[in-house]
Amino acid sequence: MDGQIREVGSVIPLARRVAPKVANVGLTDSDVQRLLSKLQRLMKDVADGAEDLDPTVAAYASGAGASSSSTAAAAESNKPAGGVKKADLGLLYRDAEEALKDVDLQDADEVTVQEFKNKMNEKFAANALKPGDPGYQY
């Protein structure tokens, strides 16, 4: 179902189909992928009943989206039997901790790999001990 966007899963196949159709307005493949990922996050927020939604978006929220239990089940179904998950930008933006656990970046495109690397670097910088921090050893 490459032509549909869901709360969980990769937006890359859909982005690849849409990008050539919107190239005339100056959007690149990565722009389309980024916008679809934002849409995917918004869909998740609506489904989770986020309270800080824009009033226009909130008007469409009634009856939209899946329950959080079906969202978790769908996320789990993207996980192969070996326990390693395919890289999922949507999940990275929604739940970075979960996305970074046992992720396989081998088959991911350059944009996805770069996004995961950026998130890993942020996490490393946040956890790195600096001189003066408790537990720091030279």
N, C-alpha and C positions, 0 to 999 in steps of 0.2 A: 504494500500500500504506500508507495512512494509519493503519491499525490495528496496525502493527508498529513496534517500536523496533529500530534497528540501531546498530552501533558508530559509524557516521558518518551524517551527514545531519541534517536538522532534526527536532526533536521537537514543533514547533509544531502541525502538523496533528493529531497524536495527543493533545496537551494540550488542544486545542480540543474534541475528541470526549470526552475523559475528564472534563474540568472540570465540566460540568453534572451528571454522575453522582455526583460526590463533593462537590458544593456543600453538601449537607446536613450534612457533617462540618466545614464551615468553611474548606475549601480554596478559594482563588481560582484564577483561570486562571494567574497568575504563580507561585503556589505549586506547582501541578501541573507547569508547565513547568520550574521549578527542580528538582523532584524527579526528573522524567524525565531531565533533563540529568545529574544525579548518577548515575542508573542507567546512563545511556549511558557516562559516564566509567568506572564500575565494570566494565561489559562490556568496555570497551577494555583496562582493566588486567588483567582475567582473560585476555583474548585474547593480550595481550603477555607473559603469564606473570609479572606483578609479584610480587616476593618478599615484600612487606610487607602482603599481603592478610590480612584477618581469617581465622582458622582455619575459621570456618563457611563463609565465601565460598570459601576455598581448596578446601574439600571438593567444591564443585560445579565447580571450574575444570577438572578433567580432561575433555578432549574438548569444552569449550565455546569458542565464539567462532571467529573467522576468523583466518587467518594475517596477519601484518603486511603482506605483499605484496598480499593481496587487500583489506586495509583501505586501503592507499595507492591502489590502483586504484579503489576505490569513492569515495574522497575526490576523486580526479581526475575521476571521471565526473560529479560535482556541479558541475564548472566548465564554464560555457558556452563556446562557441567563441571569443567575444570576449576571453577571458582574465579577465573579471571574475567573481568568485564571489558567490553569494547569501550573505547573512549566516547563519552556522551557529553557534548557541550551544554546541553540543556540541564543535565544533572549537575554539571560543574557549577553553573550559575545558581542553581537552586540549593544544592547541598554539596559544597566543596569537599567536606570530610568524606562523605560516602563515595563521591566520584573519584577521589584519589586512592581509595582502597582497592588494591589488586586490579589496577587498570592496565589494559594492554594498548599501548600507543603505536605498536608496530604497523598496523594497517591504516592508521589515522592520516588525514590530509595535513598539510603544513599549518593551516590556520588552527586546527584543533590541537595539534602538538604544541604550537606556540602558546595558545591559551592555557593548556595544562602546565607548561613550563613556567609561565608567569605566575599561576596560582601556587605552584610548588615553591617558587622563589619567595613569594609573599609569606607562605607558611614557614619556610626556613628562617627568613629574617625575623619573624615574630617569635620563633622558638630559640634563636641563637643567643647564647650567653655572651655578654660583653664584659669587659673589665669593670669591676665594681658590683656586678650582679652576684647575688648569693649563689654559691655552687661553681663560680667561675674558677678555672685553674689555668695557669699559664703553662 
